[in-house]
């Protein structure tokens, strides 16, 4: 039986040390490494060793009883949470480590929410219980209060408390228990199924550093987890990681969901087919080649040149969408001795490995930009570029990533007809739910526009991010419907419908009520009662909102929302005036109306008429010559009714 287990936690909760213990106890490694000794098995990259943090979601393999485990040690720092989320998509089960010293921290809640989104069955392990003054029972109570009341203590398997916990959630099992007494196998299977269905979440405690409670937890994990992958079904796999090996080969990491995969098999994805040239089994930084992989395994393959993270392969066609979206962007700075094409090529490789970077080339300003989660990520990127590509880069001051949307429904019209070209597109552009992105619908009849040309319109709407009119930021949260259009049997050529589609979108935006959006945090703050006045004042000054505070003993809990722009550096201020005694959790809460729109518009200085990539002006043709029709007159000039 193959099981993929992810280890997740807030930074410094002991994930890597915990993972080392599992590998050691199952005879995978001969000695346990330590982060502070820079010799841990899974933090194998030089940058990870030097910084003492996990940056890359690396995996190890071990066997225990009758199961083979792939264990994934994920980053705990918020700057590398996209890497953590990409690993979550292939986990069968997850273990959240919580420090008995610190309790639930900000990133713990982020991890929990992502695991719930991806429906990953979850265990808890309360770590560092060897520290003086720690109380696992109070941490368990905190987990139940903050994350889920359906958390059970499995320290003493099937004691009276656990039996009552299970019985409360299964009346049939309770009746069986009352009639015929306790049947361990029956209750084990019941708990196993409840965990798998995310109805309950099991918790234990111990110390990874001092090695107590670890092997006992592993035995219970093994007992209470099960998988049922089907090797006989049609091949299906999910891409969860891209790397480039020392020879520059693109290595694609897969989770086999169904079927088998052999060397030289042909694999279909995104309407293309390629042949697998090698199948690798990685544990740490080392790998061995194998001839065949089966459902449930994590493998890496060579031969796939265009597969991207989140793609489904074979019979799995759905692409995974991710929540951890960077809210900052930064300009790449480099010396004149390095050619810009070399820098861009290197960053495109990094972009394949971390698509949240969303590396882009600004043609107008001749600049390379990247999207990031925070300044620690930029520092690490500098080291990665130097280590892998041999040149120095630095980054400009990170800036907030704004977005734009509209507040009313409009119709957009685009016509492109210079001599011997022809395309016309009519779009309905409507506001959509916040944080829904861009969606497309089609009500165009094939008698008006061929299916092929209709597909072109859809393709051009999604082939790139489109700009809003206020700041040139990405357009989002709109539904775009193709109403009608027209092509020409002789004069329509490649690119004509791109021009017409872009102009129709832009012409519609000219008529819309445009809205600027900014990223928000959902915050949870707990402080001593004496400090709540200061906290609420800070939130208001930061243009945030909050729910009525809740008294918990001598402390006060307050939740709310606040712009990232005004609160991104607040954790340092908060730690200072609370002397480290308060708790602050910041979770990305999506985009909403900007609190200082006019100020941002003026600061960014975007001039819509000067955008080299967009125009709302249509081109018509008369007497063998093309002529422009500006956006406010374009509708009346259209050929389609």
Number of C-alpha atoms within 10 A of each C-alpha: 15 20 24 22 24 26 28 28 31 25 20 18 26 24 28 28 24 23 24 24 23 25 22 16 18 16 13 17 16 10 15 18 20 19 23 13 10 18 14 22 25 27 28 17 17 13 18 18 19 12 13 17 20 25 24 21 23 22 24 23 20 18 16 14 10 9 15 16 22 23 26 28 28 28 28 27 18 22 18 23 23 22 23 26 22 23 22 27 22 26 23 21 24 21 21 23 28 29 27 26 19 14 22 23 19 19 20 22 19 20 22 18 14 18 21 12 12 15 17 24 23 25 22 24 26 27 29 25 21 17 12 8 9 17 15 22 13 12 20 25 14 15 20 14 12 11 15 13 14 16 22 20 19 20 17 10 12 18 11 9 14 17 17 12 16 20 18 11 14 13 11 10 17 18 12 13 16 10 9 8 10 15 10 10 9 13 18 15 15 17 25 18 16 19 22 21 13 14 14 23 22 23 21 22 27 22 21 25 18 13 16 17 18 23 15 14 20 15 12 16 18 16 14 18 19 19 14 12 18 16 18 11 13 13 21 23 28 26 26 25 23 23 17 15 9 8 6 9 12 22 22 25 24 24 25 25 26 23 20 21 23 16 19 14 14 15 19 20 19 15 6 9 13 16 16 17 14 18 25 22 19 19 19 17 13 10 13 9 14 13 11 14 21 21 23 27 24 29 23 24 20 18 20 19 12 13 21 22 22 20 19 24 24 18 17 17 16 12 15 15 11 15 14 22 16 22 22 20 23 21 19 20 15 15 11 7 7 12 10 15 9 12 19 18 11 14 24 17 17 20 17 21 21 21 19 18 21 18 23 16 13 11 10 10 7 9 14 18 21 21 23 27 21 18 15 13 15 22 12 14 19 16 18 18 18 12 13 10 13 10 17 16 17 17 18 12 12 18 14 17 19 22 24 26 30 22 14 15 19 21 21 29 31 31 32 27 23 20 16 14 20 25 27 28 31 27 26 22 23 20 18 20 11 15 13 13 13 18 16 15 13 16 10 18 14 13 10 14 20 15 13 9 18 24 13 17 23 19 14 17 19 12 9 9 13 19 22 24 23 22 21 19 20 18 23 25 21 25 19 24 19 22 19 22 30 20 20 13 7 9 15 19 14 10 15 20 28 21 24 28 30 23 27 31 28 24 26 23 25 18 16 21 12 17 18 26 24 21 23 25 21 19 21 19 20 22 22 17 14 11 15 18 9 11 17 17 11 16 19 12 11 17 16 22 16 16 10 9 15 12 14 12 8 9 15 18 18 19 16 17 20 24 25 25 20 16 19 15 10 16 13 10 11 20 14 12 13 13 9 12 12 17 20 17 19 25 21 20 17 19 23 19 18 21 18 12 16 11 10 15 15 11 10 12 11 16 12 17 10 10 13 9 10 16 20 26 23 28 24 22 16 10 6 9 12 17 14 15 17 13 22 13 11 21 21 10 12 17 12 13 8
